[in-house]
Structures are given as structure tokens and as C-alpha cells.
Amino acid sequence: MEKIIRIGTRDSQLAMWQATLVRDLLTANGHTVELVPIKSEGDIDLVTPLYEIGVQGIFTKSLDLALLNDRIDVAVHSFKDVPTQLPQGLLNAAVLERGPVKDLLVYKQDTAFLDDPAYTAHIGTSSIRRKAQWLRRYPHHQLHNLRGNVIKRLEKLAAENWDAAIFAAAGLERINVRPANSVILDWMLPAPAQGAIVAACRENDAFIREALAPLHHAETALCTGVEREFLRTLLGGCTTPISAYAYIRDGQLHFEGNLCSLNGDASFTVTRQSAAGNTAGMGKDAAEEVLAQGGREVIEVIRNVQH
Ligand SMILES: NCc1[nH]cc(CCC(=O)O)c1CC(=O)O
């Protein structure tokens, strides 16, 4: 009898969309696939900011456990939510072709307030990376915590007396809920691996590894690999004021990485460029430059706040 591939998914619309994409790709290759809903702790607590919970892999833990317990065969994650240290026995078998990478500002009226230095805007986001970069650019603005899945966050923005809130473009565009009142934040450097999806499986599951292999996108894997190496060398956590983005053009991989202090006072940016076939150690090297420039002290402060 043919094996049915069980894909685990959380029940947010974004998670469902991403799991369904992987299901459809596997089905198109002749596999039989079913989706298995898995509840995640990451979506339950809507009040406490993630960095205060201090748990790594808050979005991915439940699916990883389901994989290890053999309740599912494939876990589909937003790659930016995946800790750089994988649980033992699991493997990131396929990195899918990247979607929209940047962050997006959803605003209430218009964006004229951004140009008014006398106006204290109220902005929703719980991402300490977005907070830090926003405060560096707009130190006089006030930030508000905004937790929950994408739909919940849009509802909360509508209900609050805020000017705008920040989202990943991928999260809104994939499920078709990007409002007309929105603009891409080109100046904001995204989270490492933002906009990419990864399908994980058990390391020793040869059948699933073979099934997932055609879904792997080498360029995306190379770029997100450098971004995640930068993150891993600096700190390793997934909720940090660390950003990184790499892309390939004309055979060259271009990398930019940044570390900010929590209030945006200090900021360290590094760039690298190299032939796409010659990027080994690039993320680590860039991270070590950040540490040497003074980033080490900033990392120490962040560690102390989180623990
Ligand atoms: N941390 C939650 C999360 N994880 C992945 C996405 C969107 C998809 C992506 O960035 O790849 C989001 C929502 C957001 O950050 O607004």
C-alpha cells in the first residue's frame, strides 16, 4: 500500500496556507498527503511579548515534538521562526523558493505622520527587531505590543487608537489580507530567513527526504543559510534585534546584516559580497565583525534582559 504523508500544521491561516502549499507540491509529484492539525503554545498567550517568554522555537516546538513522536512526517515552518539549533533527530529537508521578504507598514489614515518630527506616533509591533529599527529611525514614537496571528493583529490595530502597525509582507500577502492602506518598509532590514518556508522531517526518514528533495530551492537555501549563520554566531535566538538579508544577482551573493540595541541607540551594519559558489563562513565572518565593532556589549545587555 502507498504511504500517506502526514503534514502537521498549526491552525492559523498563514500556517494552513504554507502547509497546503507543501501538500499541493507533493500531490503534484504523485504522493498521497494529509494535513494533521497540531495546536501550538505560541498562539495561545496573546499578552506576554515573546521575548519575555524566552522560549526558543515557540512557534515550531509543537510540530517538532509531533515529528519526534511520529504523529506526523513533515513539519512546515516559516523559516524565520525556526531556531538555528535544531532538535536532535530532525532535519530541514527542503527550503522552498522565497516569497516576499520585507516588512510592511499597515496604517490607519495616511503616512504623512512619518514626516512630522513633532508628532508622537503610536505603532504596534511585538518584534524587538522591528521595535529597535523603528526607534532608531523614529526615536520620538511610542511602540505598543501587538501579539497573536496575523488576523488577530489586524483586528487589534483596527480596534486601537494607533497610527500604524508592522507586519511581514509575506504573512499578509500569502493569505490575501494585505490592506490597501499599506506600504513596504524598504529601509527596514528583515529577520534572517523572513519570507522563506522550510519543510522539516525526521533525519532517518529516507522516504520523506526523497519526497521533499524536489521542493528544495538551492538559491533560497544558500541565502537563508548565510543569514542564519550570521544569527547563530551572534546569539542563536529567534526573537532578537538581529536582521539579515542576502540575495543573488549575476552570480554574486550580496549580504547585509545588522544588530541593534533594544532602544535603537546603537546599531552595527555589515555588508559582504562574494561569488555565490564561495560563501562558506560569510555569515560567521560578518557576525564576528559586528562583535568586534562593539556588538559584543549590546549582545550581553540583550542576554541579561531575556534571562
Ligand atoms: N513571527 C511570526 C511570523 N512568522 C512568519 C511570519 C510571516 C511570514 C514570514 O515572515 O516568513 C510571521 C508574521 C509576522 O512576522 O508578521
The ligand as a Gaussian input file, in Angstrom:
#p B3LYP/6-31G(d) Opt

LIG

0 1
 N        6.772000      35.692000      13.918000
 C        5.520000      35.332000      13.316000
 C        5.660000      35.149000      11.847000
 N        6.385000      34.157000      11.353000
 C        6.379000      34.250000       9.978000
 C        5.599000      35.329000       9.631000
 C        5.316000      35.787000       8.262000
 C        5.987000      35.002000       7.162000
 C        7.453000      35.257000       7.052000
 O        7.932000      36.308000       7.509000
 O        8.157000      34.406000       6.501000
 C        5.131000      35.908000      10.807000
 C        4.245000      37.065000      10.919000
 C        4.974000      38.385000      11.034000
 O        6.159000      38.421000      11.368000
 O        4.328000      39.440000      10.823000

